[in-house]
Amino acid sequence: MNRLPPLRALHYFHQAALHSSFSVAAEHLHVTHSAISHQIRQLESWMGKPLFVRSHGRVKLTSHGERLLLSCQQAFSELRSSCESIRTGLLQQIRVSCAPSFLSQWLIPRIASFYQRYPEIEVHFQPLTQISQLRSEHVDVLILSHGEPPESDIDATLVSEDEIGPLCAPHFASQLRVGEDLAAMPLLHADTRLHAWSEWADKAGVSGRFNGGKHFESLTLGIQAARSGLGVLMAPRLLVRKELEDGTLLAPLGFVRVERATWMMTKQSRRHDTEISLFRDWLQDAAKP
């Protein structure tokens, strides 16, 4: 026996159950009364249980019929939604994978403007993953700091050139005028970016030892520590725009550009999917200085 009854029989049952009438269902479906009766008899035979009580030309759902009606309402509603989304090209949801620091420091504070612009699209955030997850379509969009654009089957849109610099609370700023001043200051490190200080020193032409100091599990925690005055942190300009604007963090030595950039990536074959295109346009607008 098939695990599901015929879809036509379920469709006819759904209409008959909604209207408590085979005749009204027949009118809505543009079929005969006997066609409705035939399909429902087949459905009841498949179930092995009556779905309607028939009395004096009227029909009423049994308890099994009421249970099946609820399931039909839920299933047909989801089918309508999915079919409409596919037909219009708007999936109404997008799965975005990115680093936790980018999510908490940049994306979450700005995503409200995306919802205001496109209230019909729901964004689902997922942990940072590999480019292979784009290829298998486990995620729709990957936002990643990367040294170079990926292979040709992946579409990559530049979000921002990566620039990094030492950041500190205002009371440290007067003590930090040149790179050599860092030797006397408490340094902070994010374990997710262990080479950030040496990368900056190389690009900025500053010599010294930068491996001492306090460590934090994530860049987000490191930023919080720097704001709280625990020391000087190396971080990307992109992720501390708000702190720089409100003055809770300062960058006395400025920023240097590194050989990376933040990219929005998606599968090349999905580049023109409606929801991905809309998210790309919004992301580029939001990333403008």
C-alpha positions as a printed Julia matrix, in Angstrom:
289×3 Matrix{Float64}:
   0.0    0.0     0.0
   1.24   3.51   -0.8
   2.15   5.57    2.23
   0.01   8.49    1.0
  -3.46   8.44   -0.54
  -4.0   10.1    -3.95
  -3.59  13.87   -3.85
  -6.84  14.36   -5.79
  -8.79  12.45   -3.16
  -7.27  14.61   -0.4
  -8.04  17.77   -2.38
 -11.69  16.76   -2.87
 -11.98  15.75    0.79
 -10.52  19.1     1.87
 -13.14  21.06   -0.04
 -16.01  18.85    1.1
 -14.86  19.05    4.72
 -14.45  22.84    4.63
 -18.01  23.34    3.35
 -19.65  20.32    5.03
 -21.17  19.64    1.64
 -20.31  17.44   -1.33
 -22.44  19.65   -3.58
 -20.68  22.89   -2.65
 -17.31  21.17   -3.06
 -18.35  20.0    -6.52
 -19.28  23.58   -7.49
 -15.94  24.95   -6.27
 -13.96  22.27   -8.08
 -16.14  22.32  -11.22
 -16.8   18.58  -11.04
 -19.91  16.49  -10.44
 -21.35  15.5    -7.09
 -20.69  11.85   -7.95
 -17.0   12.62   -8.6
 -16.68  14.02   -5.08
 -18.47  11.02   -3.6
 -16.3    8.59   -5.56
 -13.02  10.19   -4.44
 -14.07  10.32   -0.79
 -15.2    6.68   -0.84
 -11.79   5.78   -2.23
 -10.12   7.81    0.51
 -12.2    6.19    3.24
 -11.39   2.76    1.79
  -7.69   3.61    1.84
  -7.92   4.85    5.44
 -10.08   1.96    6.54
 -12.23   4.37    8.53
 -15.21   6.64    7.78
 -14.41  10.33    7.41
 -18.0   11.59    7.13
 -21.29  10.68    8.75
 -23.99  10.79    6.06
 -27.53  11.47    7.24
 -30.62  12.75    5.36
 -28.56  14.14    2.49
 -26.15  15.99    4.78
 -22.57  15.16    5.77
 -20.64  15.75    8.96
 -17.03  14.99    9.78
 -16.15  12.11   12.06
 -13.33  12.56   14.6
 -10.97  10.99   12.06
 -12.27  13.4     9.42
 -11.66  16.39   11.69
  -8.09  15.24   12.29
  -7.49  14.79    8.57
  -9.0   18.22    7.8
  -6.54  19.92   10.15
  -3.63  18.13    8.47
  -4.94  19.05    5.02
  -5.28  22.72    5.98
  -1.69  22.84    7.19
  -0.28  20.89    4.25
  -2.17  22.78    1.53
  -1.28  26.1     3.13
   2.43  25.22    3.06
   2.13  23.96   -0.51
   0.45  27.2    -1.61
   3.18  29.26    0.03
   6.02  27.22   -1.46
   4.51  27.15   -4.94
   3.91  30.9    -4.9
   7.49  31.5    -3.75
   8.88  29.34   -6.55
   6.53  30.86   -9.13
   7.48  34.43   -8.24
  11.16  33.64   -7.69
  11.02  35.01   -4.12
  11.85  32.31   -1.56
  11.0   34.73    1.28
  13.92  33.51    3.31
  17.68  33.6     3.0
  20.28  31.63    4.96
  23.34  33.75    5.71
  26.56  32.29    7.09
  29.19  34.6     8.6
  31.67  34.92   11.44
  30.16  35.6    14.89
  32.09  38.88   15.16
  30.74  40.14   11.82
  27.24  39.07   12.85
  27.24  40.75   16.26
  29.34  43.83   15.44
  28.11  44.69   11.95
  25.18  42.71   10.6
  22.77  42.56   13.55
  22.97  46.33   14.25
  22.02  47.03   10.61
  19.65  44.22    9.63
  16.55  46.15   10.78
  16.89  48.36    7.71
  16.79  45.26    5.5
  13.57  44.09    7.17
  12.08  47.56    6.75
  12.9   47.48    3.05
  11.9   43.84    2.47
   9.52  42.73    5.27
   8.54  39.62    3.29
  12.08  38.14    3.46
  13.24  36.41    6.62
  17.01  36.18    7.22
  18.27  33.06    9.0
  21.77  33.41   10.45
  24.04  30.38   10.5
  27.56  29.79   11.87
  30.53  30.45    9.62
  30.97  27.56    7.24
  32.99  26.51    4.2
  32.5   27.54    0.57
  31.51  23.94   -0.14
  28.27  24.61    1.77
  27.35  27.17   -0.89
  27.91  24.61   -3.6
  25.63  22.11   -1.85
  23.11  24.91   -1.13
  23.09  24.3     2.62
  23.5   28.08    2.86
  22.47  30.78    0.39
  25.02  33.46    1.22
  28.47  33.3     2.81
  30.09  36.51    4.1
  33.79  35.91    4.53
  37.08  37.75    4.95
  39.19  36.13    2.24
  42.52  36.7     0.53
  41.24  36.43   -3.02
  38.0   35.72   -4.9
  37.08  32.02   -5.03
  36.74  29.77   -8.06
  34.52  30.65  -11.02
  31.5   28.64   -9.84
  31.17  31.02   -6.87
  29.98  34.6    -7.34
  31.81  37.04   -5.05
  30.78  40.64   -4.39
  33.19  42.96   -2.59
  31.74  44.28    0.67
  34.81  46.09    1.99
  38.58  46.16    1.72
  39.98  44.99    5.05
  41.86  47.57    7.15
  43.12  46.89   10.67
  44.57  49.05   13.42
  45.16  49.27   17.2
  42.04  50.3    19.11
  41.73  51.54   22.66
  39.48  53.36   25.1
  39.87  57.19   25.16
  42.02  57.29   28.31
  44.75  55.27   26.54
  44.81  57.46   23.43
  47.13  60.15   24.78
  49.73  57.46   25.58
  49.68  56.02   22.07
  51.3   58.37   19.58
  53.7   56.07   17.68
  53.91  52.32   17.24
  56.78  51.96   19.69
  54.5   53.21   22.49
  52.7   49.86   22.36
  55.61  48.2    24.18
  54.46  49.83   27.43
  50.75  49.13   26.98
  48.59  46.09   27.78
  47.75  44.26   24.57
  44.57  42.31   23.87
  44.23  39.36   21.5
  41.28  37.57   19.91
  42.03  33.85   19.61
  40.19  33.79   16.28
  42.8   36.26   14.88
  46.04  35.25   16.58
  48.27  36.73   13.85
  46.53  40.11   13.69
  49.22  42.0    15.62
  52.12  40.63   13.57
  50.17  41.26   10.37
  49.64  44.88   11.35
  53.25  45.37   12.48
  54.53  44.07    9.15
  52.25  46.36    7.12
  52.79  49.39    9.37
  56.57  48.94    9.57
  56.57  48.74   13.36
  59.02  46.5    15.2
  58.51  44.93   18.6
  57.06  41.97   20.44
  53.28  41.72   20.26
  52.54  38.27   21.66
  51.98  39.16   25.31
  48.77  40.26   26.98
  45.26  39.03   27.61
  43.48  36.62   25.27
  39.78  36.44   24.48
  37.87  33.68   22.79
  36.34  35.91   20.13
  36.89  39.29   18.52
  33.55  40.48   19.9
  34.76  39.85   23.46
  38.06  41.54   22.64
  36.21  44.65   21.43
  34.19  44.72   24.64
  37.4   44.42   26.65
  39.01  47.29   24.75
  35.93  49.46   25.28
  36.13  48.68   28.99
  39.7   49.97   29.14
  41.53  46.66   29.57
  44.06  47.37   26.84
  44.72  47.83   23.14
  43.17  45.49   20.59
  43.96  44.88   16.93
  40.72  44.83   14.96
  39.24  45.63   11.52
  37.81  49.1    10.92
  34.66  47.56    9.4
  33.63  45.95   12.69
  34.12  48.99   14.93
  32.43  51.74   12.93
  29.84  52.39   15.63
  32.44  52.51   18.42
  34.61  54.92   16.41
  31.6   57.13   15.69
  30.42  57.29   19.3
  33.96  57.69   20.64
  33.99  54.63   22.9
  37.0   53.36   20.91
  39.76  55.38   19.26
  42.36  54.43   16.66
  45.29  56.77   17.48
  47.64  55.13   14.93
  45.02  54.82   12.2
  44.52  51.75   10.02
  46.53  49.89    7.4
  45.12  47.89    4.5
  45.86  44.17    4.55
  45.79  41.63    1.75
  42.25  40.5     2.46
  38.76  41.74    1.78
  35.27  40.96    3.03
  33.21  39.28    0.32
  29.6   38.25   -0.04
  29.64  34.9    -1.83
  26.88  32.87   -3.38
  26.64  30.06   -5.9
  27.18  31.46   -9.41
  24.05  29.73  -10.73
  22.0   31.49   -8.02
  23.46  34.97   -8.5
  20.2   36.33   -9.92
  17.82  34.65   -7.44
  15.53  37.43   -6.31
  16.13  37.26   -2.58
  19.91  36.96   -3.04
  19.98  39.96   -5.41
  17.96  42.05   -2.96
  20.21  41.1    -0.06
  23.33  41.9    -2.14
  22.01  45.35   -3.06
  21.16  46.12    0.57
  24.52  44.82    1.83
  26.48  47.01   -0.57
  24.44  50.06    0.45
  24.89  49.32    4.16
  28.66  48.83    3.76
  29.26  52.25    2.23
  31.42  54.43    4.51
